[in-house]
Structures are given as C-alpha cells and as structure tokens.
Amino acid sequence: MARVLVVDDEPDVQDALKRRLERADHSVHCASSTEDALTMLVAGGPAFDVIITDMSMESENSGVEILQAALHRDSLSAVIILTAYGNVRNAVTCMQMGAYDYVEKNIPDVDVFELITLKANRAAQQVRERRSGSGPTFRLGSAA
C-alpha cells in the first residue's frame, strides 16, 4: 500500500482517481487547491509515495509548484502531472524537473483514470524498492 496524494480542483476527477486508487489498495488523500496540497506536503508524518497533480489550477504552474515542494520534501516521491492542455515543451520541462510522468487527461479512446492508476501502481512499486534500497539508483523520471 502506498500513500497517495491526489491534487485536482475538479471534484469529479478527484473522486474518480480516489476510487480507482483505493481499489488498488492505496491510502489516498485529496487536495483541491495548490495551497491545500502544499500544506499537506510540508505537514509532519510520512511523506507521500506518489503525488498526482493537475498542472493548471489557480495558476498555469500549480503542478510545477507542487512538483517542486514534493521533491523538496522527499526526493524519492513520484510525481505524476496531469493536464487537460498538454504540450511537449511543458512535458519536457516537468520531466527535467524530476516528474515521474506527465499524462494528458483527454486521450481519445483511453480510460485515462485506469492509465493513471497503472502508472501510480508502477511508481509506488519503484518508490518502495528505492526506499528499501533494492531499487534502481537512477532518479525517478530520468532515463537510465
């Protein structure tokens, strides 16, 4: 079981991800704003294993703010950026900053919530391995 933080200002997206991730046996916490997410990231207690965040909420760079705070708190956390308006430049920037993955919300003929759940499961496994010392030595989100 992984500790997962879902950050999205759309309640339907938040609820759908929460349900899917809980079915995959993760402990899911939700935030509906950048401010709430940042508060949860710096709070005491164990770090989140996986953070799934919308790119644009209060600002176009909300996801980047959350990515930076999450990796500052725990460099082993995996951050998956979601966006409704993806572009290659933004995706490359996020990945260079240490994002685990970058996913568009509106992929035709794809169950995006299932895709995100699969990516979160894989990320959680890799984080678990890295924390136990048995995983790869490269940074999540970087090429080996």
C-alpha atoms as an extended CHARMM CRD file, in Angstrom:
* protein
*
       144  EXT
         1         1  MET       CA              0.0000000000        0.0000000000        0.0000000000  PROA      1               0.0000000000
         2         2  ALA       CA              1.2650000000        3.4380000000       -0.9360000000  PROA      2               0.0000000000
         3         3  ARG       CA              0.3860000000        6.8630000000        0.4440000000  PROA      3               0.0000000000
         4         4  VAL       CA             -1.0020000000        8.8240000000       -2.4870000000  PROA      4               0.0000000000
         5         5  LEU       CA             -1.9260000000       12.4970000000       -2.7120000000  PROA      5               0.0000000000
         6         6  VAL       CA             -4.3840000000       13.4780000000       -5.4570000000  PROA      6               0.0000000000
         7         7  VAL       CA             -4.4800000000       17.2010000000       -6.2230000000  PROA      7               0.0000000000
         8         8  ASP       CA             -7.1540000000       18.4590000000       -8.5960000000  PROA      8               0.0000000000
         9         9  ASP       CA             -9.6460000000       21.3120000000       -8.4650000000  PROA      9               0.0000000000
        10        10  GLU       CA            -12.2590000000       19.2470000000      -10.3210000000  PROA      10              0.0000000000
        11        11  PRO       CA            -14.2350000000       17.1700000000       -7.7820000000  PROA      11              0.0000000000
        12        12  ASP       CA            -15.2160000000       14.5690000000      -10.4060000000  PROA      12              0.0000000000
        13        13  VAL       CA            -11.5840000000       13.9190000000      -11.3390000000  PROA      13              0.0000000000
        14        14  GLN       CA            -10.5740000000       13.7880000000       -7.6830000000  PROA      14              0.0000000000
        15        15  ASP       CA            -13.3570000000       11.3200000000       -6.8180000000  PROA      15              0.0000000000
        16        16  ALA       CA            -12.6960000000        9.0600000000       -9.8070000000  PROA      16              0.0000000000
        17        17  LEU       CA             -8.9820000000        8.8400000000       -9.0350000000  PROA      17              0.0000000000
        18        18  LYS       CA             -9.6140000000        8.3070000000       -5.3260000000  PROA      18              0.0000000000
        19        19  ARG       CA            -11.9850000000        5.3980000000       -6.0060000000  PROA      19              0.0000000000
        20        20  ARG       CA             -9.6360000000        3.7380000000       -8.5060000000  PROA      20              0.0000000000
        21        21  LEU       CA             -6.5710000000        4.1180000000       -6.3070000000  PROA      21              0.0000000000
        22        22  GLU       CA             -8.3550000000        2.8670000000       -3.1910000000  PROA      22              0.0000000000
        23        23  ARG       CA             -9.4540000000       -0.2120000000       -5.1440000000  PROA      23              0.0000000000
        24        24  ALA       CA             -5.7580000000       -0.7430000000       -5.8740000000  PROA      24              0.0000000000
        25        25  ASP       CA             -5.2380000000       -0.7510000000       -2.0760000000  PROA      25              0.0000000000
        26        26  HSD       CA             -3.6100000000        2.6760000000       -1.7410000000  PROA      26              0.0000000000
        27        27  SER       CA             -4.1900000000        5.1370000000        1.0770000000  PROA      27              0.0000000000
        28        28  VAL       CA             -5.4820000000        8.1910000000       -0.7910000000  PROA      28              0.0000000000
        29        29  HSD       CA             -5.5580000000       11.7830000000        0.4360000000  PROA      29              0.0000000000
        30        30  CYS       CA             -7.0300000000       14.6220000000       -1.6270000000  PROA      30              0.0000000000
        31        31  ALA       CA             -6.4500000000       18.3350000000       -2.0050000000  PROA      31              0.0000000000
        32        32  SER       CA             -8.4790000000       20.6640000000       -4.1910000000  PROA      32              0.0000000000
        33        33  SER       CA             -6.0350000000       23.5650000000       -4.3860000000  PROA      33              0.0000000000
        34        34  THR       CA             -2.3420000000       24.2650000000       -4.6130000000  PROA      34              0.0000000000
        35        35  GLU       CA             -2.3770000000       25.8130000000       -1.1390000000  PROA      35              0.0000000000
        36        36  ASP       CA             -4.0440000000       22.7480000000        0.4250000000  PROA      36              0.0000000000
        37        37  ALA       CA             -1.6050000000       20.4210000000       -1.3300000000  PROA      37              0.0000000000
        38        38  LEU       CA              1.4320000000       22.4250000000       -0.2250000000  PROA      38              0.0000000000
        39        39  THR       CA              0.1590000000       22.3890000000        3.3600000000  PROA      39              0.0000000000
        40        40  MET       CA             -0.2470000000       18.6060000000        3.2290000000  PROA      40              0.0000000000
        41        41  LEU       CA              3.1980000000       18.1280000000        1.6720000000  PROA      41              0.0000000000
        42        42  VAL       CA              5.0280000000       20.0600000000        4.3990000000  PROA      42              0.0000000000
        43        43  ALA       CA              2.9980000000       18.6480000000        7.3000000000  PROA      43              0.0000000000
        44        44  GLY       CA              4.7000000000       16.2140000000        9.6350000000  PROA      44              0.0000000000
        45        45  GLY       CA              4.3470000000       12.4900000000        9.2470000000  PROA      45              0.0000000000
        46        46  PRO       CA              5.4370000000       10.1860000000        6.4720000000  PROA      46              0.0000000000
        47        47  ALA       CA              5.9640000000       11.6060000000        3.0010000000  PROA      47              0.0000000000
        48        48  PHE       CA              3.6290000000       10.6780000000        0.1890000000  PROA      48              0.0000000000
        49        49  ASP       CA              4.9090000000        7.9200000000       -2.0790000000  PROA      49              0.0000000000
        50        50  VAL       CA              3.0070000000        9.1710000000       -5.1210000000  PROA      50              0.0000000000
        51        51  ILE       CA              1.5930000000       12.6160000000       -5.8370000000  PROA      51              0.0000000000
        52        52  ILE       CA             -0.8330000000       13.0090000000       -8.7370000000  PROA      52              0.0000000000
        53        53  THR       CA             -1.4490000000       16.6560000000       -9.5210000000  PROA      53              0.0000000000
        54        54  ASP       CA             -3.2770000000       18.7360000000      -12.0720000000  PROA      54              0.0000000000
        55        55  MET       CA             -0.9570000000       21.1320000000      -13.8840000000  PROA      55              0.0000000000
        56        56  SER       CA             -3.3050000000       24.1260000000      -14.0270000000  PROA      56              0.0000000000
        57        57  MET       CA             -5.4680000000       25.0870000000      -11.0890000000  PROA      57              0.0000000000
        58        58  GLU       CA             -5.1490000000       28.5650000000       -9.5690000000  PROA      58              0.0000000000
        59        59  SER       CA             -2.3260000000       29.2640000000      -11.9910000000  PROA      59              0.0000000000
        60        60  GLU       CA             -0.8230000000       27.6570000000      -15.0890000000  PROA      60              0.0000000000
        61        61  ASN       CA              2.0900000000       26.4180000000      -12.9680000000  PROA      61              0.0000000000
        62        62  SER       CA              0.2660000000       24.9500000000       -9.9760000000  PROA      62              0.0000000000
        63        63  GLY       CA              1.5720000000       21.4950000000      -10.8770000000  PROA      63              0.0000000000
        64        64  VAL       CA              5.1530000000       22.7540000000      -11.0440000000  PROA      64              0.0000000000
        65        65  GLU       CA              4.8230000000       24.3030000000       -7.5660000000  PROA      65              0.0000000000
        66        66  ILE       CA              3.5470000000       21.0010000000       -6.1970000000  PROA      66              0.0000000000
        67        67  LEU       CA              6.2620000000       19.0330000000       -8.0200000000  PROA      67              0.0000000000
        68        68  GLN       CA              8.9830000000       21.2160000000       -6.5060000000  PROA      68              0.0000000000
        69        69  ALA       CA              7.5310000000       21.0310000000       -2.9870000000  PROA      69              0.0000000000
        70        70  ALA       CA              7.0340000000       17.2660000000       -3.1700000000  PROA      70              0.0000000000
        71        71  LEU       CA             10.5900000000       16.5750000000       -4.3190000000  PROA      71              0.0000000000
        72        72  HSD       CA             11.9790000000       19.0480000000       -1.7980000000  PROA      72              0.0000000000
        73        73  ARG       CA             10.1670000000       17.1590000000        0.9650000000  PROA      73              0.0000000000
        74        74  ASP       CA             11.2370000000       13.7060000000       -0.2760000000  PROA      74              0.0000000000
        75        75  SER       CA             13.2680000000       13.2250000000       -3.4340000000  PROA      75              0.0000000000
        76        76  LEU       CA             12.0560000000        9.6200000000       -3.6590000000  PROA      76              0.0000000000
        77        77  SER       CA              8.4000000000       10.5940000000       -4.0800000000  PROA      77              0.0000000000
        78        78  ALA       CA              6.9770000000       10.0500000000       -7.5720000000  PROA      78              0.0000000000
        79        79  VAL       CA              5.0230000000       12.9650000000       -9.0240000000  PROA      79              0.0000000000
        80        80  ILE       CA              2.6180000000       12.4170000000      -11.9070000000  PROA      80              0.0000000000
        81        81  ILE       CA              1.4750000000       15.6040000000      -13.6330000000  PROA      81              0.0000000000
        82        82  LEU       CA             -1.9970000000       15.6610000000      -15.2140000000  PROA      82              0.0000000000
        83        83  THR       CA             -3.0650000000       18.2010000000      -17.7720000000  PROA      83              0.0000000000
        84        84  ALA       CA             -6.0220000000       18.9010000000      -19.9920000000  PROA      84              0.0000000000
        85        85  TYR       CA             -3.8620000000       21.0500000000      -22.2510000000  PROA      85              0.0000000000
        86        86  GLY       CA             -0.5720000000       19.2270000000      -22.7210000000  PROA      86              0.0000000000
        87        87  ASN       CA              2.2920000000       20.3420000000      -24.8620000000  PROA      87              0.0000000000
        88        88  VAL       CA              5.7050000000       18.8660000000      -25.4940000000  PROA      88              0.0000000000
        89        89  ARG       CA              7.6360000000       21.8100000000      -24.0670000000  PROA      89              0.0000000000
        90        90  ASN       CA              5.7290000000       21.6650000000      -20.7770000000  PROA      90              0.0000000000
        91        91  ALA       CA              6.0860000000       17.8840000000      -20.5740000000  PROA      91              0.0000000000
        92        92  VAL       CA              9.8420000000       18.0460000000      -21.1520000000  PROA      92              0.0000000000
        93        93  THR       CA             10.2450000000       20.7880000000      -18.5420000000  PROA      93              0.0000000000
        94        94  CYS       CA              8.3180000000       18.7860000000      -15.9270000000  PROA      94              0.0000000000
        95        95  MET       CA             10.2760000000       15.6200000000      -16.6510000000  PROA      95              0.0000000000
        96        96  GLN       CA             13.5910000000       17.5090000000      -16.4320000000  PROA      96              0.0000000000
        97        97  MET       CA             12.4920000000       18.8650000000      -13.0520000000  PROA      97              0.0000000000
        98        98  GLY       CA             12.0040000000       15.3010000000      -11.7980000000  PROA      98              0.0000000000
        99        99  ALA       CA              8.3860000000       14.4000000000      -12.5700000000  PROA      99              0.0000000000
       100       100  TYR       CA              7.7960000000       10.6730000000      -12.7680000000  PROA      100             0.0000000000
       101       101  ASP       CA              5.3110000000       11.0500000000      -15.6160000000  PROA      101             0.0000000000
       102       102  TYR       CA              3.1510000000       13.5520000000      -17.4990000000  PROA      102             0.0000000000
       103       103  VAL       CA             -0.3380000000       12.4690000000      -18.6050000000  PROA      103             0.0000000000
       104       104  GLU       CA             -2.9750000000       14.2200000000      -20.6850000000  PROA      104             0.0000000000
       105       105  LYS       CA             -6.4850000000       13.8950000000      -19.2510000000  PROA      105             0.0000000000
       106       106  ASN       CA             -8.1960000000       13.8130000000      -22.6420000000  PROA      106             0.0000000000
       107       107  ILE       CA             -6.7080000000       10.9470000000      -24.6510000000  PROA      107             0.0000000000
       108       108  PRO       CA             -9.2510000000        9.6650000000      -27.1890000000  PROA      108             0.0000000000
       109       109  ASP       CA            -10.3850000000        6.0490000000      -26.6720000000  PROA      109             0.0000000000
       110       110  VAL       CA             -8.3190000000        5.6520000000      -23.4840000000  PROA      110             0.0000000000
       111       111  ASP       CA             -9.6250000000        5.1870000000      -19.9460000000  PROA      111             0.0000000000
       112       112  VAL       CA             -7.3100000000        7.8350000000      -18.5250000000  PROA      112             0.0000000000
       113       113  PHE       CA             -8.2280000000        7.0200000000      -14.9150000000  PROA      113             0.0000000000
       114       114  GLU       CA             -7.1880000000        3.4090000000      -15.4850000000  PROA      114             0.0000000000
       115       115  LEU       CA             -3.9750000000        4.5720000000      -17.1600000000  PROA      115             0.0000000000
       116       116  ILE       CA             -3.1580000000        6.8560000000      -14.2250000000  PROA      116             0.0000000000
       117       117  THR       CA             -3.8990000000        4.0480000000      -11.7660000000  PROA      117             0.0000000000
       118       118  LEU       CA             -1.4880000000        1.7430000000      -13.6210000000  PROA      118             0.0000000000
       119       119  LYS       CA              1.1940000000        4.4400000000      -13.6310000000  PROA      119             0.0000000000
       120       120  ALA       CA              0.6230000000        5.1430000000       -9.9210000000  PROA      120             0.0000000000
       121       121  ASN       CA              0.9170000000        1.4300000000       -9.1120000000  PROA      121             0.0000000000
       122       122  ARG       CA              4.1970000000        1.1930000000      -11.0260000000  PROA      122             0.0000000000
       123       123  ALA       CA              5.5130000000        4.3790000000       -9.4060000000  PROA      123             0.0000000000
       124       124  ALA       CA              4.5620000000        3.1470000000       -5.9200000000  PROA      124             0.0000000000
       125       125  GLN       CA              6.4150000000       -0.1230000000       -6.5140000000  PROA      125             0.0000000000
       126       126  GLN       CA              9.5330000000        1.7290000000       -7.6660000000  PROA      126             0.0000000000
       127       127  VAL       CA              9.3910000000        4.1270000000       -4.7080000000  PROA      127             0.0000000000
       128       128  ARG       CA              9.0210000000        1.1720000000       -2.3290000000  PROA      128             0.0000000000
       129       129  GLU       CA             12.0510000000       -0.5320000000       -3.8720000000  PROA      129             0.0000000000
       130       130  ARG       CA             14.1420000000        2.6250000000       -3.7150000000  PROA      130             0.0000000000
       131       131  ARG       CA             13.2180000000        3.2610000000       -0.0900000000  PROA      131             0.0000000000
       132       132  SER       CA             14.1560000000       -0.3050000000        0.8250000000  PROA      132             0.0000000000
       133       133  GLY       CA             17.4610000000        0.0290000000       -1.0160000000  PROA      133             0.0000000000
       134       134  SER       CA             16.6650000000       -2.6920000000       -3.5480000000  PROA      134             0.0000000000
       135       135  GLY       CA             15.5600000000       -0.4660000000       -6.4330000000  PROA      135             0.0000000000
       136       136  PRO       CA             17.4700000000        1.1940000000       -9.2500000000  PROA      136             0.0000000000
       137       137  THR       CA             19.8390000000        4.0070000000       -8.4060000000  PROA      137             0.0000000000
       138       138  PHE       CA             18.5940000000        6.4440000000      -11.0500000000  PROA      138             0.0000000000
       139       139  ARG       CA             16.1810000000        9.2370000000      -10.2240000000  PROA      139             0.0000000000
       140       140  LEU       CA             12.5310000000        8.5540000000      -10.9990000000  PROA      140             0.0000000000
       141       141  GLY       CA             11.5490000000       10.3790000000      -14.1370000000  PROA      141             0.0000000000
       142       142  SER       CA             15.0470000000       10.2290000000      -15.5810000000  PROA      142             0.0000000000
       143       143  ALA       CA             16.4720000000        7.9690000000      -18.2320000000  PROA      143             0.0000000000
       144       144  ALA       CA             18.6970000000        5.1270000000      -17.1040000000  PROA      144             0.0000000000
